[in-house]
Amino acid sequence: TEVMRLEEQPKCIKGGRMREYQLEGLNWLLEMHGRQHNGILADEMGLGKTIQTISFLAHLACDRDNWGPHLIVVPTSVMLNWEMEIKKWCPAFKVLVYYGSQKERRLKRVGWTKQNAFHICITSYKLVIQDHSSFRRFKWQYFILDEAQHIKNFKSQRWQLLLNFTSVGRLLLTGTPLQNNLMELWSLMHFLMPHVFESHRDFKEWFSNPMTGMVEGNM
């Protein structure tokens, strides 16, 4: 199916002008969404993966009336940055930054399942695992992992918990798309498409010969 391209940034993006290549990234995200595909937005540090993601969610909200809820999982060190960027670029979003002590987090959960209690929830890798039973109650629209290399060993039990979250779409953001080995690449693909990339052994057989050398830097 033909996917509509945007020639300018979404109308509720207020914080500045998106660069041309960021608009390209936004259109790629919209194309993936239109085809019901999950994907990896891979770009070097500092080129605006955050703004591309925010503008994508803003377009879904303002132009398609899809206000979430969305879950964005990030390293603890960039939680504040994500909150500030969303408030700067799309102040129409209600953002819930999920952090704090056990008691503080319990207070944040009071009434949070009500419709429009928030549009975007930002939390850390540590807390999404710790409080996974609370996050599993939602049907998320988009489930987004920033610095996705954090899930490089998806065989571990803690990461398997994330696969049980219900979401319409999944998106990974990374500055290092091809990891150091095939297992790490499989982890990312398994998160995005668990039914296609179900078996690590099959994945290894499909890709190991030409790919291993490329991914591990030998060729």
Secondary structure, DSSP 4 states (H G I P E B T S, - for coil): ---PPPSS--TT--SSPPPHHHHHHHHHHHHHHHTT--EEEE--TTS-HHHHHHHHHHHHHHHH-----EEEEE-GGGHHHHHHHHHHH-TTS-EEE--S-HHHHHHHTTTTTSTTS-SEEEEEHHHHHHTHHHHTTSEEEEEEESSGGGG--TTSHHHHHHHTSEEEEEEEEES--S-SSHHHHHHHHHHH-TTTS--HHHHHHHHHHHHHHHHTT--
